[in-house]
Amino acid sequence: MPITKTIQPKYPIRYKSFSGLIFVIIILLVSPLDACRLWATISLPGYTLFDSDNNLDSTIREELTEFQLQGGCRENSWPYNNHNGWAMVYYSDTAIYESNQLIRSPLPAETDSLSFYQFVSQMLSEDSQSTIGLGHVRKASSGATDIPNPHPFLMTFQGRTYSLAHNGNVDKTVLLNLITDDGSDYEWIDSHPPQTFGHGFWQDDEGWNYVVDSELIFLWIMKNIRDENDDIFRGLLAALSVLEKEHQYGKKNIIFSDGSDIYAYRSTLSTTIDLFYSDGSFVNPELNPPDYHYSVMSTPPQDGLAGQLNWYPIDHRMLAVLSKDGIQEYENFPDHVINSDDDMQIPLKIGLSNYPNPFNSATIITFDLQHMSHVSCQIFDLKGRFISELSNKILPSGTHQIFWNPQNVSAGIYLVNMVVENQTYSSKVIFLK
């Protein structure tokens, strides 16, 4: 029979400052306990996470310095108060067999500096040959809170290690009923019982209290991948499409990897964007050549070289696939329909760039088309407000340039949003006066 326990939601403060008691009450009513922070990175073909000749090492270290701060102490302001431990893992191959490729700590990352940077140095060393890294700082919403961070959850079979880190809070009873087909089939969960961290059998009352909802999400996804003959894309689609229908209000920010690619999915009704990816390009490409890695972060750095990377928001219900060949976005991923012979295609890059950038009069937006395509180009501010439409027409193949001469626009950072054949490309421009 399915377990019918009810998990009570909890509501933390999620902002650094407030202006009045009413605003505090509103935030408490709409903000779930979901402040865990995620980080992941993948190197491009021919590179590892060690690269002394490019900006790679320094930008990754800056990302991880910011990530460590987010694993702060209880008394620090959000997002720097994820105090229930930290963990990281790295891949040098599709399988993880070496214990030194994984670290878990019950301490806040901010105060566990020695272990944190020893592992970072090892992961980014030339000897490690690492190509993918994944990290999680925890603010527990379910399960044990006084244990080494159980994220990322790992499962190895058929020569491949799958991993998942999650930010959010999903009803465990809903997840269990999905995994067991409403209590009629316990084969999968009996073969892969969730952890209780020393508190007995997972189906007992005490053991169930220590089961982490994120591990049940992982088991549900892995079951669907198995049912889809180890096809990750179809497995994620099957798992998330059902989960969104059964638990549409639960927050499901996920980073998933199979050692070859990174899959980042964001699902939340909150208006706060809390998952971004970088394609290694910089706001000012004239000053900085591109990094040879892609990254995902809940809260990217604002300063330093890593803060100058182009960080693109992952929209609600969007899946971003970061592979060594490029980045693919799937908007409204749970509603995606594929045929039995569909393959997951990585879109061709169009070489979107802006020069000069920053600029104080006009900037030139340059891009390439491999064949005749419809091109929509619009400008938005960082709050997502529409500013201007620069193109909405079919263009021939070749290199194209579009001029933007802002009129009655304040100085600041703006987003160039270009849609070519249903694929979206973005870049930042800085307008100075």
N, C-alpha and C positions, 0 to 999 in steps of 0.2 A: 504493500500500500504506500502511496506517496506521503511524504512528511508534510504536515500542514501547519508548521510553526509560522508565526508572523514576525517579521523583522521590523522593528520600529525605526522610522527614519530619524536622523539627527541633523541638526542644522548649525554649522559653524559660521563665524564671521569670516568673510572672504576678501575684505578690502583693507587697505592700509590705514585709511583715515575715514572719519565720519563727521557729518555736520548735523547733529541732532538725534534725539532718541527715536523719532519716527522713522528716519532713514535706517537706523540700526534694526528696528523691528521688521521693516520691509525686507532687508537683506536676509535676516534670519528666517523669514518665511519662504524665501525663494531659493536659498542657496543650500544644497545638500552637502554632506560631509564627503568631499571629493577632491581634496586639495593635494593628493599625490602628484608628483611631477615626473615626467617621462623624458628620456633622451635616447637617441640612437644615431648611428652614423654608418655609412657604407663607402668604401673606397671604389674608385673607378678602375676599369680593366688596366692591368699592368702596374697597379699601385697597391700598397698596403696602407695601413693607418700610420706608418712611419714614412716620412718623406722630408728629408732635410733640405731639399732644394726648392721647396715651395712653401706657401703659407699654411699648409695642411696641419703641421704639428702645432703651430701657435694658435690657429683658430679652434682646433679641437680642444686644446688645453684651456682656452678662454671659455668655450662652451662648458667644459667640465668644472671650471672654477665657479661659474654662475650656477651650475647644477648643484655643486656642493653647498653653496649658500642656501639654496632652496631646501636642502635637508637640514634645516636649522632647529633651534631649540623651541620649546613650548611657548616661551614668553615672547618670541620674535613675531613680527607682523607677517601676515600671509603675503606672498607665497613662500616666506622664509621660515615656516614653522612646521615642516613635515618631519616630525621628531621621532617617528616609530621605525627608525632604522633605514639602511640603504643597501643596495646590491648592484653589482654589475657583472656582465658576462661578455666574453668576446669569442668570435669565431676565427679560426685560422683555416678551417675546412668546413664542410657541411655538417660534420659531427663534432661534438664536444666530448672528448674522453678524458682530458687532463683536468684534474681537480683544481689546478692553479689558474684555469681560465674562468673561474667563477668565485665570487666573494660575496658573502652575506654578513651583515652586521646589525646588531640590535641598537647601536648607538646612532645619534644624529650625525649625518655626514659632516656637518659643520664642525663638530667637536672631535670627530674621528679622523683628523687630518693625516696622521702618519699612515694608517692603513689605506686611506683613500688614495693618497698620492703615490704610495708604493704600488698599488694595483694599477693606477693610471700610467705610471712609468713603465710597468711591465707590459701593459696592453699596447702602448704606443712605441715599444722598443722595436728595433729592427729584427731581433731574434724571434719575436712572437709571431711574425708574419700574419698579423691580424688583419682582417678585411671588413669585419662587422663588429661593432660594439653596441651594447644595449644596457641602459641603466634605469633605476627607479629609486626615488626617495619617497618614503611612505608616511602617510597620515591615516592610520588604520580606521576603517569604517565597519569591518566585520572580521570575525576570527580573533586569534590571539594578537595582543598588542605588545607583548613583552618578549617577543621572539626575534631572531635575526630575520630581516626582511625576506619573505618567501617569494617576492617578485624578483626577477622573471621566473615564471614556472617553466619547467623543462620536461620534454618527453623525447626519448631517443628510440627510434626503430628503423630498420632497413637502411642503416648507415647514415641517418640524417637526424639532427637534433632540432626540434621545434621549440620555440620560446615565445612567451607572451608576458607583457607587462600591461597593467590596466590602471586607469584612473577613473574612479566612479563608485557607484553603489547600486547593485542590482539585487532584486529579491532572490534569495537563495532557494526558496520553495519553487518559484517559477522555473529557475534553472534546473533543479532536480527533476521536476516533472517533465521538462523537455528532454533531458538526458535519458530518462527511464520510460518515455512514452506514456506519461501519466501513471507511472507505477507498474506498467505491464511488462517491462523488459529491463532488467538490472544487469544484463550481461556486460555492457561497456563499463559501467561504474564499478561493478564488482572486480573487473579486470584491472581497473585503474582507480583504486579507492582514494578519495581526497584525504589530505593530511589533517591530523588533529593535534599534532605537536605534543604528543605524550599524554593526551587526554582521552584515550580509549577509542572504541570503535566509532566511526563517523556517524552511524545511524542512531547511536545512543544520544540521550538528551545532552550530556556534557560534551561529548565529541562533536555533535552538530553545532554547538555554540562556538567551537573553535575552527570550524571549516570556513575558509575564506571564499567569498563570492567569486573573486577573480579566478580561483582555481576551477570553479564549476564552469565559468565562461570558457576557460581553456579546454576543459574536457568536452564541452558541447561543440566547440569548434573542431577539435581533433576528431570527434566522432563523425562529424559531417565530412571532414577531409577523407577519413577512411571510407565512408559510404560513397564518396565520389572518386574512388580508386586513386587516392593520394593526389588528386588535383586540388591544389591549394586555392586557386581562384574560385572554382566552383564550390569548394567546401566552405570558404568564407561567405560566399554569396548565400548558400543554403542556410548556414547557421545564423547569419545576421538578419536575413530577411524574415525568418521565423521569430527570432528574438525581438526584433523591432515591433512585430505585430503583438507579441505576447506581453511585452514590457516596454512600451514606447516611451515611458517617462524616465526610465532608468538611464543614468549616465554611463556611456560605454566608449570612453576614449581608450584606444588599444594600439599597442605596437606589437606586431607579430613578425617572426622571422623563421626561415627554414635554413639559414646559413648561406643562402644564395641571394635572397632579396629581403627587403623590409616592406611590410604592409602596415600603413598607419591609417586608422579609422577614427573618426570623431563623431560622436552622437550626444547631443545635449540640447535642451531647450533654453539654456542660459544664453544671454546675448553676449557674454564675455567669450572671446575667441581664446582658446587655451590649447591649441595644437597647431604647430607651424612646421613647414619644411623649408630647407634651403637647397638650392641647386648648385651651390658653390660659387655663384656669381656675386659680384660686388655692386653696390650702389654706384660707385665710380670706377668703371672697368679700366679707365685710362691710367689710374694710379695702382690698381691691384689686379694682377692676372687671376684667373679663376682657380679656386681650390680644386683638388682632385678627389673630392668626396661630396656626398649629400648627407644632410642631417635632418633629424626631427627633434623638436623640443616643445614641451608644454609652454615654457616661458623662456624665449631666447634672450641672449645678452642684448643690452641696449648700448653698451660702450665697447671700446676697443675694436680690434680688427674683426672679431666675430660679430660685433654689432653693426658692422658695415656690410655684412652679407645680406643679400636679398632673402628675406624670410616671408614666405607666402602662407596665408592662412588656409587651413584645411576646414572647409565648410561643414556645417551640420549634415550628417549622413554621407559624407564623402569618404572614399577610399583613395589614398595616394600610395602608389606602388613605386618604391625606389629600387631600381635595379642598376646593374653595372652599365646598362645600355641607355638609361634615361629614366624619366619620371612620367608616370601615367596617372592622370586623375580620372576618377569615376564619380561624377555627381549623382546624388540620390542612389548610391550603390545598392541598397536593399531592393530597389525597384528595377535593377538591371535585368534584362532578358537576354539570354544567350542561346544559340542553337547548339545542337550536339557536336557540330564540327567547328564551332568557333574557337579561335585561339586568342590569347591575350596579346594584343599588339602594342608595342611601345611606339608612341608617336615620334615622328621625325622632328628634330629641333629646327626652329626657323631663324635662329641667330638674332633674336630680338635685342636691340641695344639702343642707347640714347646718347647723343653727343651734341653740345657739351652737357655735362652733368657733374656738379650743379650748373645752373644757367640763370641769367638775369634778364634775358630778352626773349629768345626762342630756342627751342631744342629740336634736334632732328631725330626722329624715330626710324631706325633702319631695320629691315627684316628681309628674309629670303623665302621665296615660294618655289617649290620644286615643280609645281604645275598650276594651271589656272585654278584659283580658289576664291571663295567668298571671304572677304576680310572685314570684320567689325573691330574698330579700334575706338575705345572710350577712355576718358580720364575720370578717376574717382579720387576723393580725398581719403585719408586713413580711417575715417568713420564710415566709409562705404557710400558717401553721398556723391551722386552724379555731378560732374563738372562740365564735361564737353564731349561731343562725338566728333571724331576726326575722320572716320571712314566707315562706310557701310555699303560696299559694292564688290563686284567681282573684279579681280586683278589677274593679269597674266603671270606666267612663271618668270622668275628672275629676282633681282634685288630691287627693293622699293624703299622710298623715303617719304615720311609724312612729317610735316612741320607742325609744331604746336607753339603758338604765340599767345600766352595767357592774357586774357582781358578781364579786368575787374576781379582778379583772383589774388588772394592773400599769399604772401610768401609762406613756404612750407614744403612738406613732402607729399607727393602725389603718386598714385598708381596708374601706370599705363596698362590697360586691360585689353588684350587682343584675342579675338576668337577666330580661328582658322579651321574649317572643317570640323566644327563641334569640339575642338580642342582649345583650351584656354591657356594663354601665356601672359605673364605679368612681369613688370619691372618697375622699380622705384625711380622717380626723378625728384630733384630738389630745386625748387624755384626760389631764387634770391631776388630781393629788391634793393 
